[in-house]
Amino acid sequence: MKQDNCTYCVILITVSSEEEGAIIANTLLTEELAACVNMAPIQSFYSWQGKIQHDQEWQLLIKTRFDLFEKLAKRVQVLHSYDIPEIIALPIVAGSQDYLNWITENTQPS
């Protein structure tokens, strides 16, 4: 395991449907803004416009580099159906060097 000054991150995004998630995932991969996107169904409970909501959503876990966050976030804003989509970056503080290298090799050059 190597600490890499948080060069890498996992970005969390929720979407309303599997189809929307697939469109976003494929776009981010095609444009080399992400090296990998995992998608899984989740149950979300949240506050929206003064009411507690409960919905079936899809969670995207996106592996990329922090320096691509702004480009990625702008691209997601264009593709996303929500007024205020969740786009949260969490640092990868340590990881196998081979995997971190793979992220670099499969994303846009710095």
DSSP file (Angstrom, degrees, kcal/mol; ACC not computed):
  #  RESIDUE AA STRUCTURE BP1 BP2  ACC     N-H-->O    O-->H-N    N-H-->O    O-->H-N    TCO  KAPPA ALPHA  PHI   PSI    X-CA   Y-CA   Z-CA
    1    1 A M              0   0    0      0, 0.0     2,-0.4     0, 0.0    95,-0.2   0.000 360.0 360.0 360.0 137.7    0.0    0.0    0.0
    2    2 A K  B     -A   95   0A   0     93,-2.2    93,-1.3     2,-0.0     2,-0.4  -0.988 360.0-136.9-127.8 132.9    1.3    3.4   -0.9
    3    3 A Q        -     0   0    0     -2,-0.4    91,-0.2    91,-0.2    90,-0.1  -0.738  20.4-173.0 -81.4 134.6    0.0    6.8    0.3
    4    4 A D    >   -     0   0    0     -2,-0.4     3,-1.5    89,-0.4     4,-0.1  -0.119  47.7 -99.6-127.1  37.1   -0.1    9.1   -2.7
    5    5 A N  T 3  S-     0   0    0      1,-0.3    88,-0.1    88,-0.2    89,-0.1   0.792  75.5 -69.3  50.6  31.8   -0.9   12.6   -1.3
    6    6 A C  T 3  S+     0   0    0     86,-0.3    -1,-0.3    87,-0.1    60,-0.2   0.861  88.2 146.8  57.0  40.7   -4.5   12.0   -2.3
    7    7 A T    <   +     0   0    0     -3,-1.5    59,-2.7    85,-0.2    60,-0.5   0.792  64.6  54.8 -68.3 -28.9   -3.8   12.2   -6.0
    8    8 A Y  E     +BC  65  92B   0     84,-0.5    84,-2.5    57,-0.3     2,-0.3  -0.710  68.1 179.3-109.9 155.7   -6.6    9.7   -6.5
    9    9 A C  E     -BC  64  91B   0     55,-2.4    55,-2.3    82,-0.3     2,-0.5  -0.976  28.1-129.9-149.7 163.1  -10.3    9.8   -5.4
   10   10 A V  E     -BC  63  90B   0     80,-2.8    80,-3.1    -2,-0.3     2,-0.5  -0.978  27.2-153.2-110.8 128.3  -13.5    7.9   -5.4
   11   11 A I  E     -BC  62  89B   0     51,-2.7    51,-2.5    -2,-0.5     2,-0.5  -0.899   3.1-150.0-106.6 131.0  -16.5   10.0   -6.5
   12   12 A L  E     +BC  61  88B   0     76,-3.0    76,-2.0    -2,-0.5     2,-0.4  -0.861  21.8 167.4-101.0 130.0  -20.0    9.2   -5.3
   13   13 A I  E     -B   60   0B   0     47,-1.8    47,-3.6    -2,-0.5     2,-0.4  -0.994  19.2-154.1-139.6 133.4  -22.9   10.0   -7.5
   14   14 A T  E     -B   59   0B   0     72,-0.4    72,-0.4    -2,-0.4     2,-0.3  -0.872  14.8-173.2-105.5 145.8  -26.5    8.8   -7.1
   15   15 A V  E     -B   58   0B   0     43,-2.3    43,-2.3    -2,-0.4     3,-0.0  -0.887  31.5-121.5-133.4 163.8  -28.9    8.6  -10.1
   16   16 A S  S    S+     0   0    0     -2,-0.3     2,-0.3    41,-0.2    40,-0.1   0.689  88.2  18.4 -81.9 -19.3  -32.5    7.9  -10.5
   17   17 A S  S  > S-     0   0    0     41,-0.1     4,-2.1     1,-0.1     5,-0.1  -0.977  70.2-115.7-150.5 160.3  -32.3    4.8  -12.7
   18   18 A E  H  > S+     0   0    0     -2,-0.3     4,-2.4     1,-0.2     5,-0.2   0.875 116.8  55.1 -61.7 -38.3  -29.9    2.1  -14.0
   19   19 A E  H  > S+     0   0    0      2,-0.2     4,-2.2     1,-0.2    -1,-0.2   0.923 107.5  47.8 -63.3 -45.6  -30.2    3.6  -17.5
   20   20 A E  H  > S+     0   0    0      1,-0.2     4,-2.3     2,-0.2    -1,-0.2   0.911 112.0  51.0 -62.1 -41.7  -29.1    7.1  -16.3
   21   21 A G  H  X S+     0   0    0     -4,-2.1     4,-2.9     1,-0.2    -2,-0.2   0.900 108.8  50.9 -61.6 -41.6  -26.2    5.5  -14.4
   22   22 A A  H  X S+     0   0    0     -4,-2.4     4,-2.7     2,-0.2     5,-0.2   0.891 109.6  50.5 -65.0 -39.6  -25.1    3.6  -17.5
   23   23 A I  H  X S+     0   0    0     -4,-2.2     4,-2.1     2,-0.2    -2,-0.2   0.942 114.3  43.7 -62.8 -47.4  -25.1    6.7  -19.6
   24   24 A I  H  X S+     0   0    0     -4,-2.3     4,-2.6     2,-0.2     5,-0.2   0.935 115.1  49.2 -64.2 -46.3  -23.0    8.6  -17.1
   25   25 A A  H  X S+     0   0    0     -4,-2.9     4,-2.2     1,-0.2     5,-0.2   0.941 112.8  46.3 -59.0 -49.8  -20.6    5.7  -16.5
   26   26 A N  H  X S+     0   0    0     -4,-2.7     4,-2.6     1,-0.2    -1,-0.2   0.877 112.9  50.3 -63.3 -38.0  -20.1    5.1  -20.3
   27   27 A T  H  X S+     0   0    0     -4,-2.1     4,-2.5    -5,-0.2     6,-0.2   0.941 111.0  47.8 -64.7 -47.3  -19.6    8.8  -20.9
   28   28 A L  H  <>S+     0   0    0     -4,-2.6     5,-2.7     1,-0.2     6,-1.3   0.876 115.9  44.9 -63.1 -37.5  -17.0    9.2  -18.1
   29   29 A L  H ><5S+     0   0    0     -4,-2.2     3,-1.2    -5,-0.2    -1,-0.2   0.918 113.3  49.3 -71.8 -44.0  -15.1    6.1  -19.3
   30   30 A T  H 3<5S+     0   0    0     -4,-2.6    -2,-0.2     1,-0.3    -1,-0.2   0.888 114.1  45.6 -61.7 -40.1  -15.2    7.1  -23.0
   31   31 A E  T 3<5S-     0   0    0     -4,-2.5    -1,-0.3    -5,-0.2    -2,-0.2   0.359 112.5-121.9 -86.1   5.6  -14.0   10.6  -22.2
   32   32 A E  T < 5S+     0   0    0     -3,-1.2    76,-3.0     2,-0.2    -3,-0.2   0.805  76.0 127.2  56.9  34.6  -11.3    9.2  -19.9
   33   33 A L  S   <S+     0   0    0     -5,-2.7     2,-0.3    -6,-0.2    32,-0.3   0.575  76.2  28.6 -89.0 -12.5  -12.6   11.2  -16.9
   34   34 A A        -     0   0    0     -6,-1.3    30,-0.2    72,-0.2    -2,-0.2  -0.983  57.9-155.6-143.9 151.8  -12.7    7.9  -14.9
   35   35 A A  S    S+     0   0    0     28,-2.7     2,-0.3     1,-0.3    29,-0.1   0.715  84.9   9.0 -95.5 -27.7  -10.9    4.6  -15.0
   36   36 A C  E     -D   63   0B   0     27,-1.1    27,-2.7     2,-0.0     2,-0.4  -0.990  56.8-166.5-154.9 141.7  -13.7    2.5  -13.4
   37   37 A V  E     -D   62   0B   0     -2,-0.3     2,-0.4    25,-0.2    25,-0.2  -0.980   7.0-166.7-132.9 122.1  -17.3    3.0  -12.4
   38   38 A N  E     -D   61   0B   0     23,-2.5    23,-2.6    -2,-0.4     2,-0.4  -0.833   8.2-165.6-101.0 146.1  -19.2    0.6  -10.2
   39   39 A M  E     +D   60   0B   0     -2,-0.4    21,-0.2    21,-0.2    -2,-0.0  -0.997  12.8 165.0-137.1 133.2  -23.0    0.8   -9.9
   40   40 A A  E     -D   59   0B   0     19,-1.7    19,-3.1    -2,-0.4     2,-0.2  -0.996  38.2-106.3-144.6 147.2  -25.3   -0.7   -7.4
   41   41 A P  E     +D   58   0B   0      0, 0.0     2,-0.3     0, 0.0    17,-0.2  -0.495  43.6 175.0 -71.8 143.2  -29.0   -0.3   -6.3
   42   42 A I  E     -D   57   0B   0     15,-2.9    15,-2.6    -2,-0.2     2,-0.5  -0.945  33.2-121.9-141.6 162.5  -29.5    1.5   -3.0
   43   43 A Q  E     -D   56   0B   0     -2,-0.3     2,-0.4    13,-0.2    13,-0.2  -0.952  32.5-159.6-104.3 123.3  -32.3    2.8   -0.9
   44   44 A S  E     -D   55   0B   0     11,-3.2    11,-2.4    -2,-0.5     2,-0.4  -0.894  13.6-172.4-111.0 134.2  -31.9    6.5   -0.2
   45   45 A F  E     +D   54   0B   0     -2,-0.4     2,-0.3     9,-0.2     9,-0.2  -0.992  27.9 145.1-118.5 127.8  -33.5    8.5    2.7
   46   46 A Y  E     -D   53   0B   0      7,-1.8     7,-3.9    -2,-0.4     2,-0.5  -0.983  49.2-104.3-159.0 163.0  -33.0   12.3    2.5
   47   47 A S  E     +D   52   0B   0     -2,-0.3     2,-0.4     5,-0.2     5,-0.2  -0.839  39.0 170.4 -95.9 129.7  -34.6   15.6    3.1
   48   48 A W  E >   -D   51   0B   0      3,-2.9     3,-1.3    -2,-0.5    -2,-0.1  -0.953  66.5 -15.4-144.5 121.5  -35.8   17.5    0.0
   49   49 A Q  T 3  S-     0   0    0     -2,-0.4     3,-0.1     1,-0.3    -1,-0.1   0.879 128.8 -49.7  53.3  44.4  -37.9   20.7    0.0
   50   50 A G  T 3  S+     0   0    0      1,-0.2     2,-0.3     0, 0.0    -1,-0.3   0.508 119.6  97.8  80.5   6.0  -38.8   20.3    3.7
   51   51 A K  E <  S- D   0  48B   0     -3,-1.3    -3,-2.9    -5,-0.0     2,-0.5  -0.944  75.1-116.6-127.8 148.6  -39.9   16.7    3.5
   52   52 A I  E     - D   0  47B   0     -2,-0.3     2,-0.3    -5,-0.2    -5,-0.2  -0.727  38.2-163.8 -81.2 126.7  -38.3   13.3    4.2
   53   53 A Q  E     - D   0  46B   0     -7,-3.9    -7,-1.8    -2,-0.5     2,-0.4  -0.774  14.9-165.1-111.7 155.1  -38.0   11.3    1.0
   54   54 A H  E     + D   0  45B   0     -2,-0.3     2,-0.3    -9,-0.2    -9,-0.2  -0.954  22.6 159.8-140.7 119.8  -37.3    7.6    0.4
   55   55 A D  E     - D   0  44B   0    -11,-2.4   -11,-3.2    -2,-0.4     2,-0.5  -0.969  43.8-115.4-140.6 153.2  -36.4    6.4   -3.1
   56   56 A Q  E     + D   0  43B   0     -2,-0.3     2,-0.3   -13,-0.2   -13,-0.2  -0.794  50.1 164.6 -79.8 126.0  -34.7    3.6   -4.9
   57   57 A E  E     - D   0  42B   0    -15,-2.6   -15,-2.9    -2,-0.5     2,-0.4  -0.792  36.4-117.2-133.0 178.3  -31.6    5.0   -6.5
   58   58 A W  E     -BD  15  41B   0    -43,-2.3   -43,-2.3    -2,-0.3     2,-0.5  -0.988  22.9-144.5-121.2 130.7  -28.4    3.8   -8.1
   59   59 A Q  E     -BD  14  40B   0    -19,-3.1   -19,-1.7    -2,-0.4     2,-0.5  -0.842   8.3-157.2 -98.5 125.4  -25.0    4.6   -6.5
   60   60 A L  E     -BD  13  39B   0    -47,-3.6   -47,-1.8    -2,-0.5     2,-0.6  -0.889   2.8-164.9 -99.9 131.0  -22.0    5.2   -8.8
   61   61 A L  E     -BD  12  38B   0    -23,-2.6   -23,-2.5    -2,-0.5     2,-0.5  -0.963  15.1-168.2-114.2 110.4  -18.6    4.7   -7.3
   62   62 A I  E     -BD  11  37B   0    -51,-2.5   -51,-2.7    -2,-0.6     2,-0.5  -0.877  11.9-153.9-111.4 125.3  -16.1    6.3   -9.7
   63   63 A K  E     +BD  10  36B   0    -27,-2.7   -28,-2.7    -2,-0.5   -27,-1.1  -0.866  41.5 118.6-100.0 125.7  -12.3    5.8   -9.5
   64   64 A T  E     -B    9   0B   0    -55,-2.3   -55,-2.4    -2,-0.5     2,-0.3  -0.816  60.7 -73.9-159.1-165.9  -10.3    8.7  -10.9
   65   65 A R  E >   -B    8   0B   0    -32,-0.3     3,-1.7   -57,-0.3   -57,-0.3  -0.849  33.6-124.7-109.1 147.6   -7.8   11.4  -10.1
   66   66 A F  G >  S+     0   0    0    -59,-2.7     3,-1.9    -2,-0.3     4,-0.4   0.842 108.0  65.2 -59.0 -34.7   -8.5   14.6   -8.1
   67   67 A D  G 3  S+     0   0    0    -60,-0.5    -1,-0.3     1,-0.3     4,-0.2   0.653 101.2  51.4 -67.5 -11.1   -7.2   16.8  -10.9
   68   68 A L  G <> S+     0   0    0     -3,-1.7     4,-2.7     1,-0.1    -1,-0.3   0.433  82.2  97.9 -97.6  -1.7  -10.1   15.6  -13.1
   69   69 A F  H <> S+     0   0    0     -3,-1.9     4,-3.3    -4,-0.3     5,-0.2   0.917  81.2  47.5 -57.0 -49.9  -12.8   16.3  -10.5
   70   70 A E  H  > S+     0   0    0     -4,-0.4     4,-2.3     1,-0.2    -1,-0.2   0.921 114.9  45.5 -61.2 -45.1  -14.0   19.7  -11.9
   71   71 A K  H  > S+     0   0    0     -4,-0.2     4,-2.1     2,-0.2    -1,-0.2   0.929 115.5  47.8 -60.9 -45.4  -14.2   18.4  -15.5
   72   72 A L  H  X S+     0   0    0     -4,-2.7     4,-2.6     1,-0.2    -2,-0.2   0.927 111.1  50.1 -62.3 -46.3  -16.0   15.3  -14.3
   73   73 A A  H  X S+     0   0    0     -4,-3.3     4,-2.3    -5,-0.2    -1,-0.2   0.905 110.7  49.4 -61.3 -42.4  -18.4   17.2  -12.2
   74   74 A K  H  X S+     0   0    0     -4,-2.3     4,-1.4    -5,-0.2    -1,-0.2   0.895 111.6  49.4 -63.5 -39.7  -19.3   19.6  -15.0
   75   75 A R  H  X S+     0   0    0     -4,-2.1     4,-1.6     1,-0.2    -2,-0.2   0.919 110.8  49.4 -66.1 -43.2  -19.9   16.7  -17.4
   76   76 A V  H  X S+     0   0    0     -4,-2.6     4,-2.4     1,-0.2    -2,-0.2   0.902 105.0  58.6 -62.8 -41.4  -22.1   14.9  -14.8
   77   77 A Q  H  < S+     0   0    0     -4,-2.3    -1,-0.2     1,-0.2    -2,-0.2   0.884 107.3  48.0 -54.9 -40.0  -24.1   18.2  -14.3
   78   78 A V  H  < S+     0   0    0     -4,-1.4    -1,-0.2     1,-0.2    -2,-0.2   0.878 119.1  38.1 -68.1 -38.6  -25.0   18.1  -18.1
   79   79 A L  H  < S+     0   0    0     -4,-1.6    -2,-0.2    -5,-0.1    -1,-0.2   0.688  96.4  97.0 -87.5 -20.4  -26.0   14.5  -18.1
   80   80 A H     <  -     0   0    0     -4,-2.4   -65,-0.1    -5,-0.2   -59,-0.0  -0.418  58.7-151.9 -83.2 145.9  -27.8   14.2  -14.7
   81   81 A S        +     0   0    0     -2,-0.1     2,-0.1     3,-0.0    -1,-0.1   0.626  67.4  94.3 -88.0 -15.3  -31.6   14.5  -14.3
   82   82 A Y  S    S-     0   0    0      1,-0.1    -2,-0.1     4,-0.0   -67,-0.0  -0.462  72.9-135.1 -81.2 150.6  -31.5   15.9  -10.7
   83   83 A D  S    S+     0   0    0      1,-0.3    -1,-0.1    -2,-0.1    -3,-0.0   0.905 105.8  18.7 -63.6 -43.0  -31.7   19.6   -9.9
   84   84 A I  S    S-     0   0    0     -3,-0.0    -1,-0.3     2,-0.0     2,-0.1  -0.772  87.0-164.0-130.8  85.6  -28.9   19.1   -7.3
   85   85 A P        -     0   0    0      0, 0.0     2,-0.5     0, 0.0   -70,-0.1  -0.392  26.7-110.0 -72.2 147.9  -27.0   15.9   -8.0
   86   86 A E        +     0   0    0    -72,-0.4   -72,-0.4    -2,-0.1     2,-0.3  -0.664  44.6 164.7 -72.0 122.2  -24.8   14.3   -5.4
   87   87 A I        +     0   0    0     -2,-0.5     2,-0.4   -74,-0.1   -74,-0.2  -0.793  11.0 163.2-140.4  94.8  -21.2   14.7   -6.7
   88   88 A I  E     -C   12   0B   0    -76,-2.0   -76,-3.0    -2,-0.3     2,-0.5  -0.958  24.9-151.2-122.6 128.7  -18.8   14.0   -3.7
   89   89 A A  E     -C   11   0B   0     -2,-0.4   -78,-0.2   -78,-0.2    -2,-0.0  -0.864   9.3-169.7-101.2 130.6  -15.1   13.2   -3.9
   90   90 A L  E     -C   10   0B   0    -80,-3.1   -80,-2.8    -2,-0.5     2,-0.1  -0.970  26.4-117.0-115.8 132.1  -13.5   11.1   -1.2
   91   91 A P  E     -C    9   0B   0      0, 0.0     2,-0.9     0, 0.0   -82,-0.3  -0.379   9.3-138.5 -69.9 143.1   -9.7   10.8   -1.2
   92   92 A I  E     -C    8   0B   0    -84,-2.5   -84,-0.5     1,-0.1   -88,-0.3  -0.897  24.5-178.8 -93.5 105.3   -7.9    7.5   -1.7
   93   93 A V        +     0   0    0     -2,-0.9   -89,-0.4     1,-0.2     2,-0.3   0.686  65.6   8.3 -85.0 -17.8   -5.3    7.9    1.0
   94   94 A A        +     0   0    0    -91,-0.2     2,-0.3    -3,-0.1    -1,-0.2  -0.976  68.9 147.7-157.5 150.7   -3.6    4.6    0.2
   95   95 A G  B     -A    2   0A   0    -93,-1.3   -93,-2.2    -2,-0.3     2,-0.1  -0.970  54.4 -67.0-171.6 167.1   -3.9    1.9   -2.4
   96   96 A S     >  -     0   0    0     -2,-0.3     4,-2.4   -95,-0.2     3,-0.3  -0.460  43.0-132.1 -66.2 137.1   -1.9   -0.7   -4.3
   97   97 A Q  H  > S+     0   0    0      1,-0.2     4,-2.6     2,-0.2     5,-0.2   0.862 106.0  56.5 -60.8 -36.3    0.6    1.0   -6.5
   98   98 A D  H  > S+     0   0    0      2,-0.2     4,-1.9     1,-0.2    -1,-0.2   0.911 109.5  45.5 -61.4 -41.7   -0.4   -1.2   -9.5
   99   99 A Y  H  > S+     0   0    0     -3,-0.3     4,-2.1     2,-0.2    -2,-0.2   0.919 112.7  49.7 -68.7 -43.1   -4.0   -0.1   -9.1
  100  100 A L  H  X S+     0   0    0     -4,-2.4     4,-2.0     1,-0.2    -2,-0.2   0.903 111.0  50.3 -62.0 -41.0   -3.2    3.5   -8.7
  101  101 A N  H  X S+     0   0    0     -4,-2.6     4,-2.7    -5,-0.2    -1,-0.2   0.899 107.6  54.6 -61.8 -40.1   -1.0    3.3  -11.8
  102  102 A W  H  X S+     0   0    0     -4,-1.9     4,-1.3     2,-0.2    -2,-0.2   0.891 105.6  52.1 -62.2 -40.5   -3.9    1.7  -13.7
  103  103 A I  H >< S+     0   0    0     -4,-2.1     3,-0.5     1,-0.2    -1,-0.2   0.947 111.4  47.5 -59.3 -47.4   -6.1    4.6  -12.8
  104  104 A T  H >< S+     0   0    0     -4,-2.0     3,-1.3     1,-0.2    -2,-0.2   0.921 110.9  51.0 -59.4 -45.1   -3.5    7.0  -14.2
  105  105 A E  H 3< S+     0   0    0     -4,-2.7    -1,-0.2     1,-0.2    -2,-0.2   0.736 112.4  47.0 -65.7 -23.0   -3.1    4.9  -17.4
  106  106 A N  T << S+     0   0    0     -4,-1.3     2,-0.3    -3,-0.5    -1,-0.2   0.170 104.1  68.5-110.1  17.3   -6.8    4.9  -18.0
  107  107 A T  S <  S-     0   0    0     -3,-1.3   -74,-0.2    -4,-0.2   -75,-0.1  -0.874  96.1 -74.2-128.6 165.4   -7.6    8.6  -17.5
  108  108 A Q        -     0   0    0    -76,-3.0    -1,-0.1    -2,-0.3    -2,-0.1  -0.160  58.8 -97.0 -53.7 147.6   -6.8   11.7  -19.4
  109  109 A P              0   0    0      0, 0.0    -1,-0.1     0, 0.0    -4,-0.0  -0.335 360.0 360.0 -62.6 151.7   -3.2   13.0  -19.1
  110  110 A S              0   0    0     -3,-0.1    -2,-0.1   -42,-0.0     0, 0.0   0.486 360.0 360.0 -65.4 360.0   -2.7   15.7  -16.5
